[in-house]
Amino acid sequence: MLSNYIRPLGRVMGLAAVMSLTACGGGGGTSLTQSKPPSITLSATSYSLQVQNTGYVYPDQSSLSNARIMATAVDNKGNTVPSGQITFTVSGGQTSVGALYESDFKTKVTDSNGVEHPAAFWGLPVDISGGMAQCVFQAHTQTGTANIVATYTDANGQSTQQTIQINVVSPVNTGLPTSIFTSIAGLPTYVAGQQGRNSQSTVSIGLYDPANQAIASNGSNNIKAQIIGGDLGGAMLVGAGGQTGQTVNTTLTGSSGLAQISVNSGTESGLLSIQLTADGADNNVDNGIQKPVVKDITIPISDGRVASLSFGGPFINAIKNNQSSATLATGDAIDQGTYSRAISVVVQDANGNPVPNSVVRFGLIDSPLTAGSYPDPGFSPALPTGSSGPSVTFAIQGSKGNPVEGGNQFTEADGVNLVTKGVRGLDRLILVPDEQGTQRDTLGSRIIANLIPGSSTGVTTTSNFLNPVTPGYIDGNNIPWVIGRAQYGNIGTTATTDSNGVATTFITYPVSRLNQPAILTAEADDGVSSVFGAYYVGVAGGTLTSSVTSVSAGSSTSVTMCATDANNVPLPGENIQAGLSDGATISGSTTTGANGCASFTLNTTGVPPGTAQFDIPFTVGTGANQTVKISVAAAQTAANIALTISGATVTDPTHNARTVTAIVTDTNGNPVPGQTVVFSFPAPTDDGSAPSAAITNPSSGTASVTTDSAGKAAITVDYTGNVGDTYSATATAGANSATQPFPY
């Protein structure tokens, strides 16, 4: 909305305040000796502007949609005022007709889309410079009349105003260009001489008049195209009639057609800048350009060198989202106990352009694993997102690796004996530094050729490591590393990128190893590599089942849950998430074992009495069948309490003890566990004989105990006295209570 660009009247004079100023100045009666008031002249470069029918347009002094507003103040002696301020306002604030802008468009605002624009004003105080104050009036999207008011107030407080009218009208179809439209085909464009890669792009050019109507050809050349700012090793333009050079002309075709130029790259990469110029005076660039209409464009020229590789596809995305299963993509297959999954790598140059016809070599390790790490206690990638080192899942790994830059030797200072660990030729060495750190140029993998003779901590590789170019790189034993091999799964070894820079291969693994950790590698011809911590996912749409669907409150119940994928294959290493509430707890592990099942105890003994029925959800994924609920019955409240007191136990000649037991049940006679019972012991009745009757424990005379699963709560009471004394115990549970007397 255009109103979003109108600055609130804060730093500028309020509209009402401006309009209240009068030509007579400050108030009070007139006098024959009163000085002559100042005066003001107001003018515009145009009094008829064209409406903008395409919304907000960045103000442009050459546009037919704006005018420069100029005001000069004269003092009471007839002299031009050299300094001070003149305030411009749009009377009535017709924001849809237009608004005021600073003459240099200095103040900016940002719209809701994050795009920066010059600030628009209804009222704008402008400093007088060289005897004149100036601003710009910009037409907006509605036709009408705008009243522009200029106000000047002198040092004596006397004011003067002048008003002009600017009409905003519908645009006129002139047939002469005021704007240039372009579209570019053939991107990305690569430096010349690269086999199989495009080195030519085409620019289509259209010209439009003030009414936004396409301009037709008039038989002459209508557009001049020129390379500016460097030709990147001999880039050339091709214009009308096959003319070639760094400056060419071209012509429109038909009544509403487009002109075209071709851009042939040179031998250097970078941004090629081209300036397009039309003539707004006669639509002819052959006879000199009288009223230039200009547009600059840039075309990125890529050197085609691989700068980065990134893994993608449903399989990869499932792992990135920490999911244990993924949908079957095109080409994926289930065959005789194995899953085959498409793996894609996007190859880009330093400018983010795809690199086609580039050979990518893929690799995979999934062993040896640390003993007992599979099934993992909660499946996880071998290289979790944000990790700066390998997972302890792999048995041969460390954090103090040192590749020889530009060479083929690697040593480690972690104390890992590579000989006794069984490292051999054709194993894969993977380096996994922080991808955002100074060591990132070492990221990647190499095939091991041999152990270094006489060393148990070094190997040679079949290809050299890159020479790091990142500033701040530190040589030494500081690179995380892992060595392994493919024992369970396999991956297609090579693939060539298509026109979008995508290389696709397939990974195959047995269903018996779902959630098995693995590391995928990809390497381009020039040694740029990438690695991805993965695991062998199942097929999306799996199921979670439970041996129990309902339990009572106040119970402890054994539960077994099993997770499978859509192919009914068990999912080991799954961490079953439980939405526990209302005092329910779990004892034991909810991570599935090799059979895809987890057994644990669901405890509801902590559910408070009176709690309504509720469900506990358990889930292993987002699928419709991957969540089960166990219903917990409502916890009954206490309705009855029965009190029993055991026989006395003589602790010494003057002290006795008894056990006081309360059984709490609901209206159906069922025990109520988790109920708080308050035992109280009022002062006993003494017969006057020594020793005196008294409760010695609990010392305060009251105590609280929670009922167990049988609804029972018990307490031992100690007391003194003799045979003639009388005692009593009261047990209270909620609104229910029971009292029982007992003798010495």
DOKOL-766931 format. One record per residue (C-alpha): x, y, z. Coordinates in steps of 0.1 Angstrom, whole numbers, padded with zeros to 4 digits, always signed. Layout:
// DOKOL-766931
XYZ/...
This chain:
// DOKOL-766931
+0000+0000+0000/+0012+0035-0009/+0003+0047+0026/+0030+0025+0040/+0056+0048+0026/+0042+0081+0040/+0063+0091+0070/+0043+0101+0101/+0044+0139+0108/+0070+0137+0137/+0101+0155+0125/+0081+0176+0102/+0054+0203+0110/+0020+0189+0116/-0005+0195+0088/-0030+0213+0110/-0003+0235+0124/+0009+0244+0089/-0025+0253+0077/-0032+0275+0107/-0004+0299+0096/-0017+0329+0078/-0002+0355+0056/-0008+0382+0082/+0017+0369+0107/+0015+0369+0144/-0019+0382+0157/-0029+0414+0174/-0041+0446+0159/-0027+0464+0129/-0006+0495+0130/+0003+0521+0104/+0040+0516+0114/+0038+0478+0112/+0065+0464+0088/+0056+0449+0054/+0052+0411+0057/+0075+0388+0038/+0064+0372+0005/+0071+0339-0012/+0072+0327-0048/+0064+0290-0056/+0069+0271-0089/+0072+0236-0103/+0091+0220-0133/+0057+0205-0143/+0021+0211-0133/+0008+0179-0150/+0022+0145-0140/+0013+0110-0151/-0002+0086-0126/+0018+0055-0117/-0003+0025-0126/+0021-0001-0114/+0024+0010-0078/+0052+0026-0059/+0081+0036-0081/+0115+0049-0069/+0114+0087-0076/+0135+0096-0106/+0141+0132-0118/+0137+0122-0154/+0103+0105-0148/+0071+0118-0162/+0056+0112-0128/+0074+0138-0106/+0082+0174-0106/+0107+0195-0087/+0091+0221-0064/+0110+0254-0059/+0103+0282-0035/+0120+0316-0029/+0112+0339+0001/+0115+0377+0000/+0118+0397+0032/+0099+0430+0040/+0126+0450+0023/+0123+0431-0010/+0155+0411-0006/+0158+0374-0013/+0161+0355+0020/+0195+0337+0019/+0189+0312+0048/+0162+0298+0070/+0135+0273+0063/+0105+0270+0040/+0079+0243+0049/+0062+0224+0020/+0029+0206+0026/+0004+0186+0006/-0028+0202+0015/-0053+0176+0027/-0027+0149+0027/-0039+0132-0006/-0015+0103-0003/-0030+0083-0032/-0025+0113-0055/+0011+0119-0045/+0036+0130-0018/+0067+0151-0012/+0102+0138-0011/+0135+0153-0002/+0153+0166-0033/+0182+0141-0028/+0159+0113-0015/+0183+0109+0014/+0159+0096+0041/+0149+0060+0035/+0123+0037+0049/+0119-0001+0047/+0086-0017+0036/+0071-0049+0049/+0090-0069+0023/+0123-0056+0036/+0128-0033+0005/+0143+0001+0011/+0126+0032-0005/+0129+0070-0002/+0107+0084+0026/+0076+0102+0016/+0062+0132+0035/+0030+0152+0038/+0049+0181+0053/+0086+0187+0048/+0107+0216+0062/+0135+0224+0038/+0166+0246+0044/+0170+0276+0021/+0202+0273+0001/+0213+0299-0024/+0181+0317-0019/+0159+0287-0027/+0143+0257-0011/+0135+0227-0032/+0118+0193-0029/+0102+0168-0052/+0065+0159-0057/+0060+0123-0068/+0027+0112-0083/+0012+0080-0068/-0015+0057-0081/-0046+0079-0082/-0055+0107-0105/-0065+0140-0090/-0053+0175-0080/-0027+0181-0053/-0024+0215-0036/+0012+0222-0027/+0016+0249+0000/+0049+0266+0008/+0051+0285+0041/+0078+0309+0052/+0080+0326+0087/+0106+0354+0093/+0125+0363+0124/+0097+0385+0136/+0071+0357+0135/+0054+0370+0103/+0044+0343+0079/+0034+0340+0043/+0021+0312+0021/+0018+0304-0015/-0001+0275-0032/+0002+0258-0065/-0018+0230-0080/-0004+0199-0097/-0027+0177-0117/-0020+0139-0117/-0036+0125-0149/-0038+0093-0168/-0007+0085-0188/-0007+0092-0225/+0003+0067-0251/+0033+0085-0268/+0049+0057-0286/+0083+0069-0272/+0103+0049-0246/+0104+0058-0209/+0113+0024-0195/+0133-0008-0205/+0123-0044-0197/+0148-0072-0199/+0149-0110-0195/+0180-0132-0197/+0181-0168-0211/+0210-0192-0212/+0221-0189-0176/+0243-0200-0161/+0269-0189-0186/+0305-0202-0184/+0338-0190-0196/+0345-0198-0232/+0361-0231-0242/+0346-0255-0216/+0333-0286-0234/+0296-0293-0228/+0290-0260-0209/+0271-0230-0222/+0291-0199-0230/+0264-0178-0246/+0234-0161-0231/+0206-0141-0247/+0191-0108-0235/+0155-0100-0247/+0147-0063-0245/+0114-0045-0246/+0106-0008-0246/+0076+0008-0230/+0060+0042-0232/+0045+0063-0203/+0012+0044-0206/+0031+0011-0201/+0024+0001-0237/+0050-0019-0257/+0067+0002-0284/+0068-0010-0320/+0097-0010-0344/+0101+0021-0365/+0126+0006-0389/+0157+0020-0371/+0179+0006-0344/+0161+0012-0311/+0186+0001-0285/+0223+0005-0279/+0241-0022-0259/+0276-0016-0245/+0299-0036-0222/+0310-0014-0193/+0335-0019-0166/+0357-0046-0182/+0351-0074-0208/+0363-0104-0187/+0388-0116-0211/+0372-0107-0244/+0334-0111-0239/+0315-0099-0270/+0280-0088-0279/+0261-0097-0310/+0235-0073-0322/+0211-0068-0352/+0224-0082-0385/+0252-0102-0367/+0272-0071-0358/+0298-0081-0331/+0317-0060-0307/+0317-0045-0272/+0291-0020-0284/+0263-0030-0307/+0228-0017-0318/+0197-0038-0321/+0161-0033-0332/+0127-0042-0321/+0107-0066-0342/+0070-0063-0351/+0043-0041-0335/+0049-0053-0299/+0080-0074-0303/+0113-0076-0285/+0149-0068-0294/+0176-0093-0287/+0214-0093-0282/+0236-0123-0276/+0264-0123-0250/+0294-0145-0257/+0317-0150-0226/+0354-0144-0226/+0381-0163-0208/+0376-0148-0174/+0348-0153-0148/+0330-0126-0129/+0301-0103-0134/+0298-0088-0169/+0281-0054-0168/+0261-0043-0199/+0244-0009-0203/+0213-0007-0225/+0202+0027-0238/+0171+0039-0258/+0162+0074-0270/+0131+0088-0254/+0131+0116-0280/+0126+0097-0312/+0131+0060-0305/+0162+0059-0327/+0198+0054-0315/+0213+0057-0350/+0211+0095-0352/+0224+0103-0318/+0207+0099-0284/+0189+0131-0273/+0169+0118-0243/+0186+0087-0229/+0166+0060-0212/+0191+0037-0195/+0191+0003-0178/+0222-0016-0165/+0222-0054-0163/+0248-0079-0151/+0254-0114-0163/+0274-0138-0141/+0301-0156-0159/+0312-0188-0141/+0346-0205-0144/+0329-0239-0139/+0352-0249-0110/+0336-0269-0082/+0335-0250-0050/+0310-0270-0030/+0291-0303-0029/+0259-0308-0008/+0239-0339-0003/+0202-0339-0009/+0171-0360-0017/+0144-0377+0005/+0168-0401+0021/+0191-0372+0031/+0163-0349+0041/+0148-0376+0064/+0181-0378+0083/+0185-0340+0085/+0151-0340+0101/+0161-0368+0125/+0136-0392+0111/+0141-0430+0111/+0122-0435+0078/+0118-0418+0044/+0094-0420+0016/+0104-0440-0015/+0117-0417-0041/+0118-0423-0079/+0141-0453-0085/+0141-0465-0049/+0135-0502-0045/+0128-0530-0020/+0143-0562-0031/+0150-0595-0013/+0158-0580+0021/+0175-0549+0009/+0166-0512+0004/+0180-0492-0025/+0178-0454-0020/+0186-0425-0044/+0214-0402-0031/+0219-0368-0048/+0247-0343-0046/+0244-0307-0059/+0276-0294-0073/+0281-0256-0074/+0308-0231-0083/+0318-0202-0061/+0289-0180-0074/+0263-0207-0065/+0259-0217-0102/+0254-0254-0110/+0284-0272-0125/+0272-0296-0152/+0292-0325-0167/+0313-0329-0135/+0322-0364-0124/+0315-0371-0087/+0330-0401-0069/+0309-0415-0041/+0320-0435-0010/+0306-0451+0021/+0318-0465+0054/+0296-0483+0080/+0321-0503+0100/+0339-0511+0123/+0316-0498+0150/+0323-0494+0187/+0313-0526+0205/+0277-0523+0217/+0269-0491+0197/+0244-0508+0175/+0215-0508+0180/+0224-0473+0191/+0207-0460+0223/+0185-0437+0202/+0195-0437+0165/+0217-0408+0154/+0238-0398+0124/+0275-0407+0126/+0282-0369+0121/+0253-0350+0138/+0245-0316+0125/+0269-0290+0139/+0295-0317+0150/+0331-0308+0148/+0343-0343+0149/+0334-0380+0143/+0309-0399+0164/+0323-0424+0189/+0301-0449+0170/+0331-0457+0148/+0359-0478+0164/+0388-0462+0145/+0387-0424+0150/+0403-0395+0167/+0406-0357+0168/+0443-0351+0162/+0448-0359+0126/+0474-0342+0103/+0471-0345+0065/+0502-0333+0045/+0489-0304+0025/+0493-0311-0012/+0508-0345-0003/+0494-0380+0002/+0505-0388+0038/+0483-0387+0070/+0494-0392+0106/+0475-0390+0138/+0485-0381+0174/+0456-0397+0192/+0476-0428+0202/+0454-0451+0180/+0474-0481+0168/+0462-0484+0132/+0480-0518+0128/+0462-0535+0157/+0430-0518+0146/+0432-0537+0113/+0436-0507+0090/+0445-0518+0055/+0447-0507+0019/+0414-0496+0003/+0400-0485+0037/+0386-0450+0036/+0400-0421+0056/+0375-0393+0063/+0384-0359+0076/+0357-0340+0094/+0367-0305+0106/+0343-0278+0115/+0327-0269+0081/+0326-0232+0091/+0361-0230+0107/+0395-0222+0094/+0404-0259+0088/+0374-0265+0065/+0395-0270+0034/+0406-0304+0047/+0370-0317+0047/+0366-0349+0026/+0379-0384+0022/+0407-0403+0006/+0413-0440-0001/+0441-0455+0019/+0469-0470-0001/+0491-0484+0026/+0503-0480+0062/+0535-0460+0064/+0563-0485+0068/+0575-0487+0104/+0546-0466+0117/+0514-0475+0135/+0499-0440+0133/+0503-0431+0097/+0490-0440+0062/+0495-0430+0026/+0465-0423+0003/+0459-0429-0034/+0454-0392-0041/+0468-0360-0026/+0452-0337-0001/+0443-0302-0012/+0464-0272-0003/+0443-0251+0021/+0434-0215+0010/+0412-0204+0039/+0429-0176+0059/+0438-0186+0094/+0445-0223+0085/+0466-0239+0112/+0489-0268+0102/+0493-0296+0128/+0476-0324+0146/+0442-0308+0148/+0418-0324+0123/+0391-0349+0135/+0392-0381+0115/+0377-0416+0111/+0388-0447+0092/+0364-0474+0081/+0350-0495+0053/+0317-0506+0038/+0307-0539+0054/+0269-0539+0052/+0259-0513+0026/+0272-0502-0008/+0270-0472-0030/+0273-0465-0067/+0309-0452-0072/+0305-0425-0098/+0279-0402-0114/+0280-0372-0137/+0262-0340-0129/+0233-0330-0152/+0225-0295-0164/+0213-0285-0129/+0246-0296-0114/+0230-0327-0098/+0247-0361-0096/+0226-0390-0085/+0236-0425-0074/+0221-0453-0052/+0229-0466-0018/+0218-0502-0009/+0217-0517+0026/+0201-0548+0043/+0169-0543+0062/+0185-0561+0091/+0207-0530+0097/+0181-0502+0098/+0193-0472+0119/+0228-0485+0114/+0252-0455+0114/+0271-0447+0081/+0291-0419+0066/+0286-0409+0030/+0313-0392+0009/+0314-0373-0024/+0344-0360-0042/+0346-0339-0075/+0374-0342-0100/+0394-0312-0085/+0394-0328-0051/+0366-0307-0035/+0348-0331-0012/+0318-0334+0012/+0308-0359+0038/+0274-0366+0054/+0267-0384+0086/+0238-0408+0080/+0221-0440+0090/+0201-0466+0071/+0165-0454+0073/+0134-0475+0069/+0104-0468+0046/+0080-0440+0058/+0046-0450+0069/+0056-0474+0097/+0037-0486+0128/+0041-0485+0165/+0023-0512+0185/+0018-0517+0223/+0011-0547+0244/-0010-0525+0267/-0037-0500+0258/-0051-0491+0292/-0040-0491+0329/-0056-0482+0362/-0044-0454+0384/-0021-0464+0412/-0006-0494+0393/+0027-0505+0379/+0023-0522+0345/+0048-0539+0322/+0046-0526+0286/+0062-0538+0254/+0061-0516+0223/+0075-0525+0189/+0083-0502+0159/+0084-0512+0123/+0086-0494+0090/+0061-0495+0062/+0076-0528+0050/+0070-0543+0085/+0107-0544+0091/+0117-0539+0128/+0133-0505+0136/+0161-0510+0162/+0176-0480+0180/+0143-0461+0181/+0138-0438+0210/+0100-0440+0218/+0089-0406+0230/+0063-0406+0259/+0041-0377+0267/+0040-0383+0304/+0017-0362+0326/-0003-0362+0359/+0024-0380+0379/+0029-0410+0356/+0064-0422+0352/+0084-0449+0333/+0110-0473+0346/+0134-0489+0321/+0145-0480+0286/+0121-0469+0258/+0148-0475+0231/+0140-0504+0208/+0165-0533+0206/+0175-0554+0177/+0140-0568+0173/+0125-0532+0172/+0109-0536+0206/+0113-0519+0239/+0100-0532+0273/+0095-0509+0303/+0072-0503+0333/+0046-0477+0333/+0040-0464+0368/+0008-0446+0377/+0012-0448+0415/+0020-0411+0416/-0013-0401+0399/-0032-0380+0425/-0066-0392+0437/-0094-0376+0419/-0075-0372+0386/-0098-0377+0356/-0091-0403+0330/-0063-0392+0307/-0041-0406+0278/-0004-0410+0276/+0008-0408+0239/+0038-0427+0227/+0054-0420+0193/+0083-0429+0170/+0075-0406+0141/+0050-0384+0123/+0030-0411+0105/-0006-0418+0113/+0002-0453+0127/+0034-0442+0146/+0016-0430+0177/-0002-0452+0203/-0020-0441+0234/-0023-0458+0268/-0054-0448+0286/-0051-0442+0324/-0084-0447+0342/-0097-0420+0365/-0080-0421+0400/-0108-0426+0426/-0112-0403+0456/-0114-0416+0491/-0150-0425+0502/-0144-0448+0532/-0117-0452+0557/-0112-0481+0581/-0090-0478+0611/-0073-0507+0630/-0050-0506+0660/-0026-0534+0669/-0019-0548+0703/+0004-0529+0726/+0041-0535+0725/+0058-0529+0758/+0090-0510+0752/+0099-0505+0789/+0078-0505+0822/+0064-0471+0815/+0062-0469+0777/+0040-0487+0752/+0037-0486+0714/+0009-0496+0690/+0006-0497+0651/-0023-0476+0637/-0034-0487+0602/-0059-0469+0579/-0074-0486+0548/-0088-0461+0523/-0113-0473+0497/-0136-0457+0471/-0173-0460+0467/-0169-0494+0451/-0147-0507+0478/-0115-0505+0457/-0083-0493+0474/-0073-0457+0468/-0035-0454+0464/-0016-0421+0466/-0041-0407+0491/-0027-0386+0520/-0039-0398+0554/-0034-0375+0584/-0031-0393+0617/-0039-0373+0648/-0036-0383+0685/-0055-0360+0710/-0044-0357+0746/-0053-0390+0764/-0076-0392+0795/-0054-0397+0826/-0066-0416+0857/-0044-0396+0880/-0019-0423+0887/+0017-0420+0878/+0032-0420+0853/+0010-0395+0835/-0007-0404+0802/+0010-0387+0772/+0017-0393+0734/+0055-0392+0730/+0057-0399+0692/+0046-0383+0670/+0058-0355+0692/+0034-0329+0675/+0005-0353+0679/-0001-0355+0641/+0016-0372+0611/+0009-0376+0574/+0013-0408+0554/+0005-0416+0518/-0015-0448+0510/+0002-0476+0490/-0012-0495+0461/-0034-0514+0485/-0048-0481+0499/-0030-0487+0532/-0013-0462+0554/+0003-0470+0588/+0020-0453+0617/+0035-0463+0650/+0024-0443+0681/+0045-0443+0713/+0029-0433+0746/+0033-0434+0784/+0008-0440+0812/-0008-0469+0831/-0037-0493+0829/-0063-0468+0839/-0055-0443+0811/-0075-0440+0778/-0061-0430+0743/-0076-0425+0708/-0064-0422+0672/-0081-0404+0643/-0073-0409+0606/-0085-0384+0580/-0084-0389+0542/-0099-0360+0523/-0134-0354+0537/-0135-0388+0554/-0122-0397+0589/-0124-0425+0614/-0116-0425+0651/-0106-0455+0673/-0100-0454+0711/-0075-0478+0727/-0065-0486+0763/-0030-0484+0778/
